[in-house]
Amino acid sequence: MATASIFDPRRIMEFLIGKAESTAVAIRSAISKMFGVADTLDNTIHIDHTVRESKQNFLKLHEAGHLELPAHRKIFRIFQDCEKMLDPDISDLFEREANNFAGFVMFQGNGYRDTAADHPLSIRTPMKLASKFGASIYASCREFARTNHRACAVYVLEPITYHPETGARAEVRRVEVSPSFGQRFGRPADTVITRMHSLGRVLPIGRKMSRATPVSMTDLNGQAHECLAEAFDTTFNVLILVYPKKALTPSVFA
């Protein structure tokens, strides 16, 4: 980690002094959209410390990925030494690879999956494991669903808003499903959850959590299944865990 962050407003202003106004505006705009930078020449990571702490851990590992993955280190050093820009498609690929590196390290390979298998199928489990693995609750819930051997899904919603016609509603940011849930129900394509939606009654309105509530979900064969859904409001997102009641039946983890 760098001893002095490039995100420090004083360092930014020192750099901008003497720059053309258009250049200064462009640099300030670019800096405002970045949360971390890996300097392959100095082998240093810069992190925006105004970002909440739970997210900083992932950012550090993400930038470390750029330094530790051989292809990234080599390519980034070449482009730091010249005035050319990395192709956007290649840049996106490197960002995804750095994300994968960060996730693998943070969740200790299959360590999170194996630990979660010994805990109850409840939203409190990824909340508890988040601190154990140094992850945010948001990242922990996604990993919980993605790697779970039981059928379950996690809806990541934007903060709840209110509409004159539909009342409380929350847009769906993404959905993570376990392999067995995906095989049975597919990946939900919902774009918004309102009170009229089957999960609408679980929205934690005026409270942080909603306890396990019966809901119905239809599988790929058109058969309805009795499920349970519970939710937690992180203030940044609303997380809903949904799973068939049958998934609560004890099974052997292979």
TIGUDO-947932 format. One line per 3 residues: for each residue x, y, z of N, C-alpha, C, CB. Coordinates in pm, whole numbers, plus 50000, padded with zeros to 5 digits. Atoms other than C-alpha are relative to their C-alpha. Glycine has a CB too. Example, Ala and Ser with C-alpha at 12.3 -4.5 7.8 and 13.67 -1.06 7.14 Angstrom:
2
50089/49881/50000/51230/49550/50780/50090/50120/50000/49901/50003/50125  49918/49881/49994/51367/49894/50714/49923/50109/50073/50041/50046/49858 .
This chain:
254
50084/49881/50000/50000/50000/50000/50087/50124/50000/49905/50000/50121  49926/49875/50006/50119/50351/49922/49989/50075/50132/49951/50088/49884  50003/49923/49875/50215/50570/50220/49915/50125/49985/50143/50038/50042 .
50084/49883/50028/50040/50866/50055/49915/49969/49878/50086/50130/49978  50091/50040/50108/49734/50804/49839/49990/50107/49892/49863/49970/50056  50019/49905/50109/49697/50962/49495/49859/50057/50004/50026/49932/49865 .
50137/49950/49988/49332/51010/49596/49991/50116/50099/49906/49887/50043  49995/49888/49908/49439/51269/49855/49978/50129/49921/50135/50004/50077  50030/49876/50073/49283/51600/49737/50120/50093/49987/49887/50073/50067 .
49884/49912/50006/49605/51785/49822/50098/49956/49891/50070/50005/50135  49909/50051/50103/49813/51558/49598/49942/50025/49861/50026/49851/50020  50063/49975/50129/49560/51593/49317/50019/50146/49959/49849/49965/50005 .
49987/49858/50030/49570/51973/49341/50144/50036/49965/49952/50084/50118  49860/49974/50031/49950/51974/49346/50032/49957/49858/50091/49926/50100  49975/50050/50135/49948/51770/49027/49934/50088/49895/49949/49857/49987 .
50076/49923/50097/49688/51989/48860/50053/50141/49979/49856/50007/50042  49948/49864/50013/49874/52316/48922/50083/50012/49873/50085/50037/50124  49926/49978/50123/49999/52446/48591/49944/49925/49881/50142/49961/50020 .
50060/50073/50110/49784/52211/48383/49894/50087/49932/49938/49867/50049  50105/49928/50072/49549/52343/48117/49867/49967/50066/49998/49962/49848  50129/50020/49933/49193/52384/48246/49930/49875/49950/49911/50120/49979 .
50068/50118/50055/49054/52117/48008/50065/49872/50050/50002/50003/49847  49928/50118/49950/49325/51874/48119/49967/49977/50147/50153/50017/49981  50030/50011/49858/49257/51947/48485/49861/49942/50023/50011/50136/50067 .
50137/50050/49988/48884/51886/48442/49994/49852/49967/49905/50079/49909  50000/50140/50041/48947/51557/48261/50063/49912/50107/50076/49982/49867  49932/50079/49897/49188/51437/48531/49914/49988/50125/50137/50063/50034 .
50087/50005/49882/48953/51531/48816/49883/49905/49976/49947/50141/50035  50112/50088/50034/48669/51348/48636/50043/49855/50005/49945/50034/49862  49951/50138/50002/48881/51036/48586/50025/49950/50142/50129/49989/49916 .
49970/50039/49862/49001/51031/48948/49873/49970/50078/50081/50110/50070  50125/50016/49926/48643/51064/49074/49933/49867/49971/49905/50112/49968  50063/50125/50039/48548/50742/48894/50085/49879/50040/49976/49998/49850 .
49911/50109/49961/48842/50535/49028/49997/49980/50150/50143/50028/49952  49994/50030/49858/48862/50361/49362/50134/49939/50039/49887/49906/50039  49871/50060/49972/49200/50191/49330/50089/50002/49878/49984/49858/50051 .
49903/49998/50110/49517/50202/49122/50120/49914/50039/50044/50146/49967  49879/50080/49978/49806/49954/49089/50112/50059/49916/49976/49850/49965  49882/49945/50069/50145/50107/49001/50103/49890/49988/50058/50125/50076 .
49907/50112/50019/50353/49827/48850/50145/50043/50006/49972/49932/49868  49862/49952/49996/50664/50044/48833/50050/50009/50144/50012/50137/49931  49962/49986/49859/50667/50118/49207/49953/49883/50085/49945/50128/50056 .
50056/50114/49926/50492/49792/49304/49916/50049/50118/50113/49906/50050  50077/49932/49897/50245/50008/49494/49852/50001/49964/50051/50142/50021  50146/49994/50018/49868/50002/49543/49948/50127/50066/49931/49874/50061 .
50066/49881/49945/49665/50321/49591/49851/49970/50013/50024/50126/49908  50142/50025/49976/49318/50292/49745/49934/50129/50049/49981/49885/50105  50078/49885/49954/49056/50563/49790/49945/49967/50138/49885/50035/49899 .
50038/50034/49863/49018/50557/50168/49865/50058/50042/50105/50048/50095  50135/49953/49970/48685/50739/50152/49897/49891/49970/49967/50126/49920  50089/50113/50027/48535/50412/50022/49981/49922/50130/50059/49907/49888 .
50027/50071/49875/48368/50214/50302/50097/49882/50017/49853/49951/50004  49895/50096/49967/48604/49972/50476/49974/49862/49945/50017/49992/50148  50032/50135/50047/48421/49654/50377/50032/49984/49851/49852/49969/50025 .
49969/50006/50143/48477/49741/50010/50149/50015/49975/49924/50109/49926  49857/49980/50018/48841/49842/50059/50077/49869/49992/50055/50085/50112  49931/50129/50003/48945/49482/50126/49999/49940/49860/49935/49903/50099 .
50010/50055/50135/48817/49372/49786/50083/50083/49903/49853/49994/49954  49922/49913/50088/48975/49675/49615/50149/49971/50011/49973/50147/50034  49858/50030/49980/49314/49594/49768/50038/49870/49928/50032/49988/50151 .
49973/50128/50064/49294/49234/49645/49989/50012/49848/49904/49892/50051  50017/49978/50144/49170/49348/49302/50127/50062/49941/49878/50091/49971  49880/49934/50050/49467/49582/49256/50122/49910/50017/50022/50133/50073 .
49891/50096/49981/49701/49316/49398/50000/49898/49886/49987/49928/50136  50009/50092/50114/49574/49090/49121/50073/50053/49879/49854/49973/49965  49929/49940/50113/49706/49335/48862/50151/49989/50019/49960/50147/49983 .
49857/50009/49974/50046/49319/49033/50049/49855/50000/50032/50065/50133  49956/50139/49984/50053/48942/49090/49980/49914/49876/49927/49937/50115  50022/50079/50122/49908/48809/48763/50106/50039/49897/49856/50023/49944 .
49888/49969/50088/50211/48786/48530/49963/50078/49874/50068/49874/49960  50039/49932/50124/50029/48891/48211/49962/50145/50026/49883/49927/49933  50042/49864/49966/49880/49196/48382/50122/50087/50028/49905/49999/50123 .
49883/49922/49960/50209/49309/48532/50085/50038/49878/50086/49921/50102  49917/49976/50119/50394/49274/48202/49936/50102/49907/50023/49869/49925  50070/49910/50092/50130/49447/47987/49989/50141/50058/49860/49946/49966 .
50017/49867/49939/50062/49730/48233/50132/50075/50005/49942/49987/50140  49870/49933/49996/50435/49801/48263/50035/50055/49862/50110/49904/50049  49974/49954/50137/50466/49826/47885/49922/50127/49970/49964/49890/49898 .
50084/49885/50032/50176/50069/47862/50029/50120/50090/49854/49963/50012  49959/49888/49915/50306/50275/48155/50123/50069/49942/50029/49952/50143  49876/49946/50055/50630/50324/47961/49980/50069/49867/50101/49891/49986 .
50025/49934/50128/50463/50462/47648/49870/50079/50008/49994/49896/49886  50118/49914/50001/50178/50691/47547/49878/49931/49942/50029/50125/49922  50111/50072/50059/49954/50420/47399/49901/49956/50108/50050/49879/49922 .
50106/50043/49909/49627/50304/47554/49968/49853/49976/49874/50087/49983  50039/50140/50010/49520/49947/47626/49862/49991/49937/50001/49931/50139  50129/50019/50066/49236/49824/47404/49892/49978/50105/50006/49880/49901 .
50106/50010/49898/48905/49860/47598/49955/49857/50027/49880/50080/49956  50043/50139/49980/48809/49494/47540/50101/49924/50085/49980/49930/49865  49895/50065/49922/49145/49376/47677/49999/50053/50143/50139/50022/49936 .
50007/49939/49867/49115/49619/47966/49886/49940/50082/49981/50153/49988  50115/50061/49931/48770/49479/48053/50032/49857/50043/49876/50001/49910  49962/50137/49968/48909/49125/48041/50092/49997/50121/50068/49933/49879 .
49907/49993/49887/49192/49220/48278/49926/50035/50129/50110/50102/49972  50076/49963/49880/48942/49381/48517/49922/49881/50053/49905/50117/49968  50073/50119/49956/48733/49063/48523/50095/49899/50063/49924/49936/49881 .
49902/50094/49944/49044/48853/48584/50047/50045/50138/50120/49986/49905  49959/49947/49869/49150/49082/48869/49889/49980/50102/50037/50151/49989  50114/50026/49911/48799/49049/49016/49998/49855/50044/49867/50037/49931 .
49997/50143/49969/48826/48671/48996/50113/49968/50099/50018/49917/49871  49887/50017/49909/49167/48686/49165/49962/50045/50140/50123/50079/49949  50039/49945/49870/49028/48903/49443/49900/49910/50070/49941/50141/49983 .
50100/50087/49942/48728/48676/49495/50059/49868/50049/49892/49972/49900  49938/50127/49963/48941/48361/49501/50081/50013/50128/50089/49949/49886  49918/49979/49880/49179/48504/49760/49913/50033/50120/50101/50113/49976 .
50084/49959/49888/48912/48669/49974/49922/49883/50059/49903/50109/49956  50084/50110/49953/48695/48357/49992/50078/49870/50011/49882/49982/49907  49909/50111/49973/48999/48128/50024/49967/49877/49915/49995/49963/50147 .
50032/50110/50090/48926/47917/49718/49862/49944/50030/50104/49890/50011  50128/50062/49964/48654/47674/49826/49973/50009/50151/49999/49854/49957  50014/49991/49854/48697/47769/50192/49865/50055/50043/50108/50086/50057 .
50130/49941/49965/48387/47988/50203/49889/49901/49972/49976/50131/49922  50105/50097/50037/48175/47729/50021/49990/49889/50103/50029/49941/49862  50001/50112/49905/48279/47451/50260/49953/50044/50138/50140/49939/50010 .
50045/49949/49870/48223/47667/50567/49850/50024/49999/50075/50131/50035  50144/49970/50010/47879/47781/50449/49917/49872/50000/49972/50080/49873  50073/50127/50007/47779/47417/50389/49966/49946/50138/50080/49897/49923 .
50024/50047/49864/47800/47357/50764/49912/50094/50080/50132/49981/50071  50084/49902/49932/47577/47653/50847/49857/49994/49946/50058/50142/49984  50140/50002/50043/47199/47700/50825/49978/50077/49869/49911/50059/50109 .
50040/49927/50121/47036/47809/50500/49916/50118/50045/49919/49907/49898  50063/49880/49947/46956/48158/50626/50083/50121/49960/49985/49992/50156  49926/49881/50039/47050/48512/50532/50097/50044/50110/49904/50113/49967 .
49909/49968/49891/47214/48542/50872/50135/49931/49982/49938/49961/50134  49874/50070/50021/47478/48292/50759/50099/50082/49920/49975/49868/49931  49902/49916/50072/47642/48507/50487/50030/50130/50074/49948/50031/49860 .
49974/49880/49921/47604/48808/50718/50109/49970/50103/49871/50049/50070  49902/50041/49900/47803/48619/50982/50135/49970/49935/49949/49877/50077  49876/50039/50066/48060/48482/50737/50073/50119/49937/49972/49896/49893 .
49938/49881/50061/48122/48829/50589/50119/50047/50083/49897/50113/49986  49892/49954/49914/48329/48936/50890/50111/49896/50012/49946/50035/50138  49901/50108/49990/48503/48598/50909/50097/50002/49882/49930/49863/50009 .
49917/50002/50120/48631/48631/50552/50042/50141/49955/49926/49932/49888  49959/49864/50034/48681/49008/50552/49930/50056/49878/50146/50004/49978  50076/49957/50117/48412/49063/50289/49885/50090/50042/49948/49879/49921 .
50122/49925/49974/48118/49298/50261/49884/49902/50006/49976/50110/49892  50118/50087/49995/47774/49152/50335/49948/49977/49858/49889/50063/50088  50042/50011/50140/47689/49219/49970/50078/49890/49928/50018/50135/49927 .
49916/50100/50067/47984/49012/49842/49979/49862/50061/50148/50039/50007  50019/50128/49931/47928/48741/50104/49870/49934/49957/50001/50020/50152  50129/50057/50042/47562/48696/50006/50008/49947/49858/49889/50105/50010 .
49986/50047/50139/47652/48667/49638/50078/49869/49996/50071/50107/49914  49919/50121/49996/47919/48407/49714/49921/49885/50063/50131/50024/50078  50081/50100/49931/47678/48223/49945/49907/49930/49901/49919/50063/50113 .
50093/50058/50097/47426/48173/49664/50077/49930/49888/49908/50108/49942  49928/50050/50118/47677/48118/49384/50065/49865/50023/50106/50099/49959  49925/50123/49973/47864/47834/49557/49925/49900/50087/50131/50034/50067 .
50073/50086/49907/47589/47676/49769/49958/49870/49934/49879/50073/50055  50043/50129/50055/47514/47307/49721/49849/49982/50009/50070/49886/50074  50145/50005/49989/47152/47373/49821/49937/50099/49901/49955/50033/50146 .
50069/49911/50095/46893/47538/49596/49966/50132/50069/49871/49932/49945  50030/49868/49944/46886/47910/49670/50040/50108/49901/50074/50021/50135  49967/49887/50085/46906/48250/49506/50005/50126/50086/49896/50016/49884 .
49991/49871/49931/47003/48598/49621/49968/50110/49899/50141/50021/50063  50035/49882/50078/46834/48903/49474/50074/50119/50060/49844/50024/49997  49937/49876/49956/47043/49219/49495/49917/50114/49943/50151/50009/49952 .
50089/49892/50042/46808/49517/49485/50061/50136/50031/49864/49986/50069  49965/49862/49969/46866/49889/49468/49916/50044/50121/49977/50095/49875  50079/49954/49886/46741/50088/49771/49852/50019/49965/50057/50132/50054 .
50145/49991/50021/46362/50091/49811/49958/50146/49977/49924/49942/50122  50055/49868/50029/46183/50388/49657/49847/49987/50000/50053/50057/49863  50147/50002/49998/45815/50485/49643/49945/50065/49874/49947/50073/50125 .
50063/49952/50123/45603/50529/49333/49853/50027/50028/50018/49896/49884  50141/49964/49973/45261/50700/49333/49900/49889/49970/49963/50120/49920  50096/50104/50040/45095/50404/49159/50026/49865/50064/50001/49985/49851 .
49966/50135/49950/45284/50097/49282/50043/49999/50146/50110/49941/49916  49952/49996/49863/45400/50216/49622/50146/49962/50009/49917/49908/50087  49862/50040/49981/45721/50065/49754/50047/49912/49885/50018/49927/50134 .
49943/50079/50108/45947/49924/49483/50152/50007/50007/49950/50051/49861  49854/50003/50002/46308/49826/49432/50044/49934/49869/50057/49924/50124  49950/50055/50126/46488/49772/49104/50100/49889/50028/50065/50110/49914 .
49909/50113/49985/46677/49445/49062/50133/50034/49936/49940/49870/49937  49866/49972/50051/47049/49502/49026/50061/49875/49938/50091/50052/50112  49952/50129/50051/47147/49137/48981/49942/49888/50084/50155/49994/49999 .
50046/50118/49927/47052/48785/49085/50108/49893/49992/49864/49946/49943  49905/50111/49996/47291/48511/49195/49924/49874/50037/50117/50028/50101  50069/50125/49970/47168/48151/49189/50100/49888/50023/49903/49962/49887 .
49916/50119/49982/47315/47826/49314/49979/49909/49880/49965/49926/50134  50015/50090/50115/47373/47555/49051/49869/49922/50000/50115/49902/49996  50122/50080/49995/47080/47342/49172/49876/50087/49984/49993/49922/50132 .
50113/49909/50018/46847/47644/49187/49985/50033/49852/50018/50129/50084  50004/49966/50142/46941/47738/48831/49945/49886/49916/50139/50036/49952  50049/50115/50075/46872/47385/48707/49849/49985/50015/50071/49873/50047 .
50142/50020/49974/46526/47383/48865/49915/50120/49960/49979/49970/50146  50081/49880/50022/46410/47743/48834/50054/50093/49890/49991/50078/50129  49939/49907/50095/46647/47903/48584/50050/50123/50075/49900/50040/49890 .
49956/49875/49937/46785/48251/48647/49888/50103/49988/50132/50053/49933  50110/49903/50004/46509/48497/48742/50035/50122/49916/49964/50044/50142  49977/49885/50089/46471/48780/48490/49926/50124/50048/49956/49965/49858 .
50073/49885/49944/46282/49020/48720/50085/50126/49992/49958/49973/50146  49929/49872/50006/46376/49384/48673/49962/50092/50115/49973/50069/49869  50044/49917/49888/46180/49532/48964/49912/49917/50093/49924/50125/49949 .
50084/50066/49900/46018/49410/49286/49905/50103/50060/50087/49931/50112  50101/49912/49941/45693/49581/49387/49922/49920/50104/49903/50060/49889  50079/50072/49901/45441/49493/49658/49910/49895/49934/49915/50098/50081 .
50082/50096/50072/45245/49305/49388/50079/49876/49961/49941/50064/49876  49914/50113/50034/45542/49075/49320/49996/49898/50114/50147/50048/49974  50004/50105/49897/45564/48742/49504/50100/50029/50113/50031/49864/49937 .
49901/49966/49898/45869/48877/49688/49974/50136/50064/50139/49999/49940  50030/49867/49949/45708/49214/49757/49974/50006/50148/49883/50055/49928  50033/50002/49857/45588/49112/50101/50124/49987/50088/49904/49885/50030 .
49877/50018/49924/45951/49050/50202/50081/50130/50007/50085/49890/49938  49924/49874/49999/46075/49403/50128/50004/50056/50142/49938/50103/49902  49989/49950/49861/46209/49534/50461/49972/50150/50008/50141/49970/50055 .
50042/49860/49998/46014/49859/50469/49995/50050/50145/49862/50019/49931  49997/49945/49865/46093/50064/50779/50072/49914/50099/49863/50023/50047  49924/50085/49909/46315/49794/50924/50123/49946/49926/49912/49883/50054 .
49877/50050/50061/46656/49635/50862/49982/49861/49939/50112/49997/50103  50014/50139/50045/46542/49274/50819/49855/49957/49989/50074/49908/50093  50130/50067/50008/46245/49064/50717/50025/49852/50028/49931/50021/49859 .
49980/50140/49966/46216/48720/50872/49949/49909/49888/49929/49966/50132  50039/50096/50102/46162/48405/50665/49849/50002/49979/50046/49859/50038  50142/49986/50036/45829/48447/50485/49965/49905/49886/49968/50146/49960 .
50039/50092/50108/45642/48188/50273/49971/50076/49870/49876/49918/50043  50028/49946/50133/45641/48270/49901/49990/49882/49904/50111/50101/49954  50014/50105/50099/45566/48071/49587/50085/50034/49877/49852/49981/49960 .
49922/49982/50122/45801/48024/49291/49970/49887/49904/50152/50007/50032  50031/50100/50103/45738/47842/48964/50128/49954/49932/49901/50058/49895  49878/50052/50061/46003/47611/48824/49990/49999/49849/50029/49858/50051 .
49995/49998/50146/46100/47559/48459/49894/49911/49937/50136/49956/49954  50106/50088/50051/45830/47292/48424/49860/50056/50029/50013/49861/50061  50129/49938/49970/45557/47530/48540/49939/49956/50131/49906/49971/49891 .
50051/50048/49872/45522/47365/48880/50034/50100/50110/50058/49861/50034  49980/49906/49891/45478/47591/49182/50065/49930/50119/49866/50063/50042  49931/50055/49883/45702/47537/49484/49985/50095/50118/50149/49974/49970 .
50007/49919/49880/45658/47656/49839/50143/50034/50043/49923/49926/50114  49865/49953/49967/45962/47865/49925/49995/50093/50120/50064/50072/49880  49985/49902/49894/46089/48090/50201/50092/50111/49950/50057/49935/50130 .
49917/49886/50039/46235/48438/50151/50023/50088/50121/49935/50081/49884  49966/49908/49891/46412/48667/50395/50091/50108/49944/50068/49925/50119  49930/49886/50057/46572/49006/50343/50078/50078/50104/49903/50091/49929 .
49921/49910/49916/46830/49246/50482/50032/50126/49922/50131/49931/50048  49973/49870/50063/46873/49615/50406/50136/50049/50048/49888/50104/50033  49866/49954/49964/47241/49718/50399/50010/50152/49996/50104/49939/49905 .
50011/49856/50030/47135/50080/50325/50050/50032/49860/50078/50084/50103  49950/49981/50136/47330/50050/50000/49920/49912/49902/50150/49966/49991  50078/50094/50080/47129/49752/49871/49904/49925/50092/50093/49901/49924 .
50086/50093/49928/46844/49524/49974/50032/49861/49947/49846/50036/49980  49962/50136/50038/46944/49157/49973/49889/49905/50042/50135/49960/50065  50106/50097/49971/46677/48886/49948/50052/49860/49970/49871/50031/49916 .
49965/50141/50018/46759/48519/49998/49871/49921/49988/50087/49947/50119  50120/50080/50020/46497/48280/49859/50043/49856/49974/49913/50055/49883  49964/50142/50015/46500/47899/49873/49876/49914/50020/50112/49960/50101 .
50113/50092/49980/46254/47606/49843/50006/49941/50141/50002/49886/49893  50002/50059/49866/46143/47464/50176/50072/49866/50002/49855/49982/50048  49935/50131/50008/46273/47128/50058/50152/50012/50011/49963/49932/49869 .
49856/49981/49991/46624/47277/50046/50048/49997/50144/50039/50132/49935  49964/50004/49858/46614/47283/50427/50022/49857/50048/49893/50066/50083  49982/50140/49963/46613/46902/50430/50148/49967/50002/49926/49906/49901 .
49858/50032/49991/46955/46780/50552/50044/49910/49885/50030/49931/50134  49945/50084/50107/47172/46635/50277/50150/49993/50017/49963/50056/49861  49855/50019/49990/47527/46511/50241/50068/50087/49896/50038/49851/49980 .
49928/49912/50092/47769/46762/50089/50108/49920/49930/50061/50122/50074  49901/50078/50075/47967/46603/49810/50121/50086/49969/49939/49946/49869 .
